[in-house]
Amino acid sequence: MLDINFIKENLKTLAKVTKDKGLKIDYKQLLKLDDKRRNLIQEIDELRQKRNANADLLKDPEKRSAKLIAEGKSLKDKITALESDYNKVLVEYTEIMILVPNVISKDTPIGKDDKDNKEIAKWGEIPKFKFKIKDHLQLGKDLDILDIDRGVKVSGFRGYYLKNEGAQMQIALLQYAFNKMIAKGFVPFITPTLIKQEALIGSGHFPFGKEEVYQIGNPGKLDSGEEIKEPLYLAGTSEPSLLAFHANETLKEEDLPLKYCGSSTCYRSEIGSYGKDTKGLYRVHEFMKIEQVIICQADIANGLKLLEELRGIAEEVLQDLKLPYHVIAVCTGDMGAGKYKMYDLETWMPSRNAYSETHSDSFLTDWQARRLNLKYKTKDGETKYAFTLNNTVIASPRILIALWENYQNADGSITIPEILRPYLGNQEKISPKK
């Protein structure tokens, strides 16, 4: 969400950004609703002042009269009617406001989809195998570390089981990443995965990605036995939970930036990816992830510096794992409404013969903070909306595709990356079971 005055002052810029991000916003209707909203606020305030003056007169027995009482009732009825009109206008106004996209950085590529993203960095050598390689599905089956068939039987489409060293490796990745974030000064969280709608609106996952989010059909009952009517959703990342931790709060500037990392199971319906990556672990309904969130001062230069810091952490993780990757500057049509600037890190996956996304690093200025009413007070006493950033530290099992396939050997085994061995009893390889 952006400030309405900023929208008015930058209509041409926002119209172009809206088009470049592949969105449609009726700005004329938005401004019309804003005028109605402001006029109604003014009318209501004026009537409230009159009602207060009327109430003061009624307190004086000598001035109290039937006429004053009738005027008081009339004022109350008018206020009630106008407040009803205001609430209706506010709903319409808000429905458009939460769709207005953020502006973009000057170096964000303009494009329609991921084909227009720009490679800006590359690390590592793509492995050249002297034997016929296996994909992660075959490796998982042969080494008894993955079971898709039983996963589908129990969980349905895109279901899976990780087992033996496959399960151990996922836990090892999460432990390694969590410890790394703590060492870098990020406060660790285990976040709620059942969250309210407000958190998802605040992070911007609603209304844009609502079709990707699972809603709980039975949110439960209160102690009284009354059914809970407020909808609950399964989070697709810990980002909404971490951001909403400070929703409707005013922080102190001296406490910023706040650096958080959250570990959670994540759920995504993947409706928007129908027909894509239907086999294997690349696109699944549930997975585990460690996510970073930063809440910082409202300063673009500082925010961009923190974006590079987050990118550096994601690169460091892949370098620790010795996985080849490249960094992508994400274009307007692929970056989402709230992003000011965004990077994707794509890791080499031999069976796909391509780099594929494993990390995402984003800077959203105050777009999320306004939705969450997340502010801070400066040293001079001024209140401002904070800026926010987020970044993937590790997401598994997707990263397992790259690990298993890049580290496979001619004898069918998989070498365990050195950085993970301490978490797996210093085991060096996953070998076929006898």
C-alpha positions as a printed Julia matrix, in Angstrom:
434×3 Matrix{Float64}:
   0.0     0.0     0.0
   1.21    3.48   -0.83
   0.38    6.88    0.63
  -2.63    8.38   -1.19
  -0.88   11.75   -1.5
   2.11   10.04   -3.09
  -0.26    8.34   -5.52
  -1.84   11.67   -6.48
   1.56   13.29   -7.02
   2.94   10.39   -9.07
  -0.01    9.21  -11.17
   1.93    9.0   -14.44
   4.76    7.04  -12.85
   2.35    4.66  -11.13
   0.31    4.17  -14.3
   3.5     3.02  -16.07
   4.6     0.82  -13.17
   1.13   -0.73  -13.04
   1.33   -1.56  -16.74
   4.9    -2.84  -16.47
   3.91   -5.15  -13.61
   1.01   -6.51  -15.65
  -1.67   -5.08  -13.35
  -4.81   -3.02  -13.9
  -5.82   -0.27  -11.47
  -8.7     2.2   -11.92
  -6.9     5.27  -10.57
  -9.79    7.58  -11.54
 -12.15    5.57   -9.38
  -9.61    5.5    -6.56
  -9.3     9.29   -6.55
 -13.07    9.7    -6.74
 -13.48    7.44   -3.71
 -10.75    9.34   -1.89
 -12.65   12.6    -2.43
 -15.85   10.99   -1.12
 -13.97    9.59    1.86
 -12.43   12.94    2.76
 -15.73   14.82    2.33
 -17.55   12.35    4.54
 -14.86   12.62    7.21
 -15.23   16.4     7.17
 -19.04   16.23    7.35
 -18.94   13.73   10.19
 -16.41   15.82   12.14
 -18.54   18.97   11.73
 -21.68   17.17   12.9
 -19.82   15.7    15.87
 -18.74   19.17   16.9
 -22.37   20.33   16.71
 -23.51   17.29   18.67
 -20.9    17.98   21.36
 -22.04   21.63   21.58
 -25.64   20.43   21.81
 -24.72   17.97   24.57
 -23.02   20.77   26.55
 -26.17   22.91   26.34
 -28.32   19.99   27.5
 -26.22   19.72   30.65
 -27.49   23.16   31.71
 -31.02   22.71   33.21
 -31.95   26.29   32.29
 -31.15   25.76   28.6
 -32.4    22.19   28.28
 -35.48   22.03   26.05
 -37.46   19.67   23.86
 -36.09   21.46   20.81
 -32.47   20.86   21.93
 -33.23   17.2    22.67
 -34.77   16.79   19.19
 -31.77   18.5    17.6
 -29.44   16.15   19.47
 -31.34   13.11   18.23
 -31.35   14.48   14.68
 -27.6    15.07   14.78
 -27.02   11.55   16.09
 -29.15   10.04   13.28
 -27.32   12.09   10.63
 -23.94   11.02   12.0
 -25.0     7.37   12.03
 -26.17    7.59    8.41
 -22.96    9.31    7.28
 -20.8     6.81    9.16
 -22.59    4.0     7.33
 -21.9     5.75    4.01
 -18.28    6.3     5.03
 -17.76    2.62    5.9
 -19.09    1.57    2.5
 -16.84    4.04    0.7
 -13.87    2.98    2.85
 -14.34   -0.67    1.84
 -14.33    0.23   -1.88
 -11.41    2.62   -1.4
  -9.34    0.04    0.5
 -10.05   -2.68   -2.06
  -8.33   -0.57   -4.71
  -5.61    0.84   -2.45
  -4.26   -2.61   -1.54
  -3.89   -3.37   -5.25
  -1.76   -0.32   -6.04
   1.78   -1.56   -6.78
   4.99   -0.23   -5.35
   7.28    1.87   -7.53
  10.48    0.24   -8.78
  14.18    0.97   -8.55
  15.86    2.67  -11.52
  17.82   -0.48  -12.36
  14.89   -2.91  -12.29
  14.54   -4.52  -15.74
  11.29   -3.82  -17.6
   9.7    -7.0   -18.92
   6.62   -9.2   -19.13
   7.77  -12.43  -17.47
  10.78  -14.45  -16.3
  12.17  -14.53  -19.84
  12.99  -10.84  -19.41
  14.95  -11.28  -16.17
  18.64  -10.34  -16.36
  21.59  -12.4   -15.2
  23.95  -10.16  -13.2
  26.33  -12.64  -11.53
  27.4   -16.27  -11.7
  29.39  -18.56   -9.38
  30.74  -22.08   -9.61
  31.51  -24.52  -12.4
  28.73  -26.58  -13.92
  29.75  -30.23  -13.32
  30.65  -32.44  -16.29
  29.81  -36.04  -15.64
  31.62  -38.95  -17.34
  28.65  -41.23  -16.75
  24.94  -41.19  -17.47
  23.4   -39.09  -14.73
  20.26  -39.85  -12.78
  17.64  -37.31  -11.8
  16.76  -36.78   -8.13
  13.75  -39.1    -8.42
  15.87  -42.05   -9.53
  18.6   -41.25   -7.02
  16.02  -41.02   -4.26
  14.48  -44.35   -5.18
  17.76  -46.22   -5.66
  19.21  -44.92   -2.39
  15.94  -45.34   -0.46
  15.88  -41.69    0.61
  12.73  -40.6    -1.22
   9.35  -42.25   -1.79
   7.01  -40.45   -4.15
   4.59  -43.34   -4.75
   3.67  -43.73   -1.11
   3.68  -39.96   -0.7
   0.97  -39.67   -3.36
  -0.93  -42.59   -1.8
  -1.06  -40.84    1.58
  -0.98  -37.13    0.71
  -2.27  -36.96   -2.85
  -0.84  -35.1    -5.83
   2.67  -33.74   -5.15
   2.93  -35.81   -1.96
   6.29  -37.3    -0.94
   8.24  -38.95    1.85
  11.85  -38.14    2.67
  13.46  -41.01    4.55
  16.79  -42.24    5.88
  19.6   -39.87    4.86
  17.13  -37.85    2.78
  15.27  -36.88    5.93
  18.55  -36.36    7.79
  19.88  -34.08    5.05
  16.82  -31.86    5.15
  17.11  -31.44    8.92
  20.86  -30.86    8.52
  20.23  -28.07    6.01
  17.77  -26.37    8.32
  20.07  -26.67   11.31
  23.05  -25.38    9.38
  21.07  -22.42    8.0
  19.49  -21.57   11.37
  22.87  -21.59   13.1
  24.35  -19.45   10.34
  21.6   -16.83   10.71
  22.03  -16.7    14.49
  25.78  -16.19   14.03
  25.0   -13.27   11.71
  22.85  -11.58   14.32
  19.37  -12.61   13.19
  16.87  -13.35   15.96
  15.57  -16.93   15.5
  11.84  -17.69   15.46
   9.65  -20.74   15.06
   6.65  -19.0    13.53
   2.92  -19.8    13.45
   1.79  -21.5    10.26
  -1.9   -20.99   11.06
  -2.42  -17.27   10.52
  -5.2   -14.73   10.17
  -6.18  -12.93    7.0
  -4.78   -9.62    8.3
  -1.24  -11.02    8.32
  -1.53  -12.13    4.69
  -3.02   -8.82    3.58
  -0.25   -7.06    5.48
   2.52   -8.99    3.75
   0.85   -8.58    0.36
   0.13  -12.29   -0.16
  -3.54  -11.26   -0.23
  -5.25  -10.43   -2.5
  -2.61  -11.14   -5.17
  -1.7   -14.73   -4.28
  -4.85  -15.81   -2.49
  -5.41  -18.77   -4.81
  -2.05  -20.19   -3.67
  -3.01  -20.18    0.03
  -4.86  -22.99    1.79
  -7.79  -21.93    3.96
  -8.65  -24.04    6.99
 -12.14  -25.47    6.6
 -12.62  -26.07   10.33
 -10.87  -23.35   12.36
 -12.17  -24.85   15.62
 -14.33  -23.79   18.55
 -14.05  -21.45   21.51
 -14.2   -22.71   25.1
 -17.88  -21.79   25.07
 -18.47  -24.24   22.24
 -19.11  -21.46   19.75
 -17.52  -22.04   16.36
 -14.69  -19.71   15.4
 -15.95  -17.66   12.49
 -12.72  -15.82   11.66
 -10.98  -17.64    8.79
  -7.52  -19.11    9.27
  -4.96  -19.89    6.6
  -1.83  -22.02    6.22
   1.19  -19.8     5.63
   3.27  -20.35    2.5
   6.31  -18.76    4.18
   7.18  -17.4     7.62
   7.4   -13.88    6.15
   3.78  -12.88    7.02
   4.17  -14.14   10.58
   7.49  -12.36   11.11
   6.16   -9.07    9.71
   2.88   -9.22   11.63
   4.83   -9.74   14.87
   5.06   -5.92   15.04
   1.77   -5.03   13.31
   0.09   -1.89   14.72
   3.21   -1.04   16.71
   5.45    2.03   16.76
   9.07    1.0    17.21
  12.06    3.09   18.29
  14.53    4.14   15.6
  17.46    3.18   17.82
  16.2    -0.43   17.8
  16.31   -0.62   13.99
  17.12   -2.52   11.93
  15.38   -5.56   13.36
  16.78   -8.73   11.8
  14.63  -11.84   12.14
  14.76  -15.36   10.72
  11.88  -17.78   10.89
  11.78  -21.54   10.5
   8.49  -23.11    9.53
   6.69  -25.68    7.48
   5.18  -23.95    4.44
   2.07  -24.76    2.42
   1.19  -23.73   -1.13
  -1.64  -24.96   -3.32
   0.4   -24.3    -6.51
  -2.83  -23.63   -8.42
  -1.05  -20.9   -10.37
   1.49  -23.45  -11.61
  -1.01  -25.97  -12.98
   0.76  -28.32  -15.36
   4.26  -27.18  -14.39
   6.86  -29.39  -12.69
   4.34  -32.11  -11.93
   7.0   -34.72  -11.16
   9.58  -34.62   -8.41
  10.39  -32.25   -5.59
  10.67  -28.94   -7.43
   7.08  -27.83   -6.83
   5.33  -29.42   -3.84
   2.42  -28.51   -1.58
   4.37  -28.56    1.67
   8.01  -27.93    2.43
  10.3   -26.46    5.07
  12.02  -23.11    4.87
  14.09  -20.62    6.79
  13.24  -17.05    5.84
  14.83  -13.73    6.74
  12.95  -10.49    7.37
  14.46   -7.07    8.06
  12.53   -4.07    9.4
  14.55   -0.9     8.97
  14.48    2.9     8.75
  12.71    4.62    5.85
  15.85    5.22    3.83
  16.21    3.96    0.26
  20.01    3.88    0.22
  20.14    1.96    3.48
  17.42   -0.42    2.27
  19.34   -1.17   -0.91
  22.45   -1.84    1.15
  20.51   -4.32    3.29
  19.14   -5.96    0.13
  22.72   -6.62   -0.98
  23.53   -7.95    2.49
  20.67  -10.45    2.22
  21.73  -11.42   -1.28
  25.25  -11.98    0.03
  23.93  -14.33    2.71
  21.97  -16.37    0.16
  25.07  -16.57   -2.05
  27.18  -17.59    0.93
  24.8   -20.47    1.67
  25.11  -21.8    -1.89
  28.87  -21.33   -1.83
  29.08  -23.21    1.48
  27.21  -26.04   -0.24
  29.48  -25.63   -3.32
  26.51  -25.47   -5.68
  26.79  -23.56   -8.99
  24.3   -20.7    -9.26
  23.6   -17.39  -10.91
  21.91  -14.22   -9.69
  18.95  -12.77  -11.57
  17.66   -9.2   -11.47
  13.93   -9.83  -11.59
  11.93   -7.81  -14.11
   8.72   -5.87  -13.5
   6.36   -8.51  -14.87
   7.83  -11.26  -12.68
   8.48   -9.43   -9.41
   5.07   -8.94   -7.81
   3.15   -5.82   -6.91
   4.93   -4.86   -3.69
   8.54   -5.22   -4.78
  10.78   -2.16   -5.25
  13.74   -4.31   -6.25
  14.18   -8.07   -6.33
  16.8   -10.74   -6.97
  16.35  -14.46   -7.56
  19.17  -16.92   -7.06
  18.9   -19.92   -9.36
  20.91  -23.07   -8.66
  22.15  -25.5   -11.3
  20.03  -28.68  -11.53
  21.64  -31.22  -13.89
  18.48  -33.18  -14.79
  16.76  -29.96  -15.83
  19.94  -28.83  -17.62
  19.22  -25.37  -16.27
  19.52  -23.01  -13.36
  16.3   -23.07  -11.32
  15.07  -20.78   -8.56
  16.04  -21.66   -5.0
  16.25  -18.21   -3.34
  14.39  -14.92   -3.54
  15.6   -11.59   -2.14
  13.25   -8.57   -2.06
  13.07   -4.94   -0.92
   9.55   -3.51   -0.5
  10.17   -0.02    0.98
   7.08    0.9     3.12
   4.56   -1.0     0.97
   4.08   -3.76    3.57
   4.52   -1.54    6.62
   1.58    0.68    5.61
  -0.63   -2.37    5.26
   0.5    -3.58    8.69
   0.48   -0.13   10.31
   4.09   -0.77   11.29
   5.84    2.47   12.24
   8.83    3.8    14.12
   9.58    7.05   15.91
  12.72    8.9    14.86
  15.17   10.45   17.3
  13.54   13.81   16.46
  10.11   12.51   17.46
   8.76   12.11   13.92
   6.66    9.01   13.23
   7.35    7.17    9.96
   6.39    3.89    8.33
   9.23    1.38    8.39
  10.82   -0.29    5.36
  10.87   -4.09    5.01
  12.95   -6.71    3.22
  12.86  -10.5     2.99
  15.1   -13.28    1.72
  15.15  -17.06    1.45
  17.93  -18.65    3.49
  17.11  -22.23    2.54
  14.02  -24.03    1.22
  13.85  -27.8     1.21
  13.23  -30.21   -0.43
  13.77  -28.08   -3.57
  17.44  -27.52   -2.72
  17.83  -31.31   -2.39
  17.36  -31.62   -6.16
  20.52  -29.59   -6.73
  22.43  -31.3    -3.92
  21.64  -34.87   -4.91
  22.1   -34.35   -8.63
  25.3   -32.28   -8.5
  26.91  -34.55   -5.89
  26.04  -37.91   -7.51
  28.78  -40.41   -8.31
  29.27  -43.09  -10.97
  28.58  -45.89   -8.44
  25.11  -44.45   -7.7
  26.11  -42.86   -4.38
  25.78  -39.23   -3.37
  28.63  -37.37   -1.69
  27.44  -35.35    1.31
  28.69  -31.72    1.2
  31.4   -31.11    3.79
  29.43  -28.3     5.47
  26.61  -30.74    6.29
  28.63  -33.72    7.46
  28.81  -32.66   11.13
  24.99  -32.77   11.19
  24.98  -36.33    9.77
  27.49  -37.98   12.09
  30.38  -37.03    9.75
  29.04  -39.44    7.13
  30.68  -38.74    3.77
  28.37  -40.54    1.34
  24.87  -41.86    0.88
  25.38  -45.28   -0.62
  22.94  -47.89   -1.96
  21.46  -50.03    0.81
  22.59  -53.64    0.88
